[in-house]
Amino acid sequence: MTDDHAPAAEKLKQLLIDAAPLIEEYTAAVCPDCADLCCRQKHGLYRERDILYLRGSGMPVPPRDGTRPMEGPCEAMGAAGCVQPRWLRPFKCTWYFCEPLLAALNDGPQKKARRLSAIMQEMIDLYDALPGHEARKESGGDAREPRE
């Protein structure tokens, strides 16, 4: 990421920090009882734009253990959830909401859900503005989720 993208990276980082308590309120209620863990090693890998975002924020990319089974639990998964702050995780770890999380969001206070949805959309827009998005945009895909 070039220096002209650093402001977008910093804004994205701040949104991730701001959204963390809202998201973690839902994950704390839903994830501990889940029988099918979403947080697998393959999902916790940094993609090109994750790396660009981290570098634009002046952060090194955390190393990943290439020997871990891709279908196994993510190496960042601790006893009480992810051990990394949300702003340091691959973006997929923030925007992906499984069916039980979506149900909790829909069944909970709608003012809070709308606030989180607005923050998430702003994050997705910033993430999609990072370099590499235009080539993916031309190849199609679901416009509602960020391009990987």
N, C-alpha and C positions, 0 to 999 in steps of 0.2 A: 504494500500500500504506500502510495506516495504521501508526502507531507500534506498535500491538499485534501487528502482523505482523513487526516488525523482528527479534524473536528467532528466528522461523522462517527468515527470510532469512539471518540470520547462521549458523544451524545448517546450512542448505543450502550456503552458501558454504564452510563448514569441511569438509563432506562432499565437495564438489567438489574442494577442495584435497587432501584425504586420498586420494580416488579417482584423482586425476590420474596418479600414478606407476604404479598398477596398470593403468589403461586404456592409458596411453602405452607400456607394455611390449608390449602386444598390437598397438597401431597401428604402433609402430616396426618390428615384425616383418612385418606384413601389408601395410600401406598403400603402402610404396615400390614394391612390385612389381605393384600393382594397375593393370589396364588401364582400369577404369571408375571414375573419380573420383567418390566420394560427396559430397565437399565442394564443392557448387555454391552459387552466389550466393543462389539462392532458399531454400536451407536455412539460410543464415547470417543471415537476417533476424530481428530481435527481434520476438517476439510479445508480446501484452498481458501475460501473466504473467512473461515474461522482464524486461520493463520494470518491473513491480511489484517483482520480486525485486531488481533492481539499485537501484531507488530505496529499497527497504527496507534495503538494505545501505549506503546513503549514497553510492552510485556513480552518476555520470552515465551515460546510455546512449550508447555509442560510436556516432558517426554512420556511416551506410552510404551508399555511392555508388549513387544511384538510376539512374545512367546505364549501369551494368554489365549485360551480358546475364545474365538470370536463370538460364540453363542453363550459363553459363560457370563457371569456377572461382571459388570464394569469394574475395573481396578480402582475407580474412585468411590465405589460404593462402600460405605461404612455401616456400622450397626444401626445408625439413626438416619441413614440416607447418604447423599453425596457429601464427600468431605471437602469438595472444592466450592468456593463461593460461586454463585450463579454467573457472575460476570466473567469468570475464568473457564467456564464449561463450554464445550462445543455448543453452537446455537441450537442444534437439534434437541438438546437436553432441555431447552426452554420452550420451544414452540410446539413440541409433540405433546398432545394430551390424549391419553387412551380413553376408551369408552367410559370407564368408571370415573375418571377425572372430569370428563365432559358432563356426565350426569350430575356430579356434585356441583359443578359450576351452574348448570341449569336449574338445579333444585335449591340452590342457595339464594342469598339476597341478590336481586337483579341489579341494584345500583353498583354493588361491588363487582359483579360479573361484567357489567358494561365498562367500568373503569379499567379492569384488567384487559378486556378485549381491545379497548382503545390503545392502551400502552403496548399490547402485543402487536397491533397493526402498525404502530409507529416503529417498533423494533424491526418488524419484517420489512417495512419500506426502507429503513436504513440499511439493513443487511442486504437487501436486493440491490441497493445502489452501489455496493462495493464492486470493485473490478471483477470481471468474469461473469457478471450476471447477464449481459446482453447476449453473449453466445448461447447461454442456456435458455434464454427467453425465446430465441428463434427456434429452439428444438421442441418447444411445447411444454406440456406439464400442467399441473394444477396451479392456477394463479393464486389460490388461497393460501398456499404454503410457500415458504421461502425456497428458492432454488438451491440445490446442493451442489 
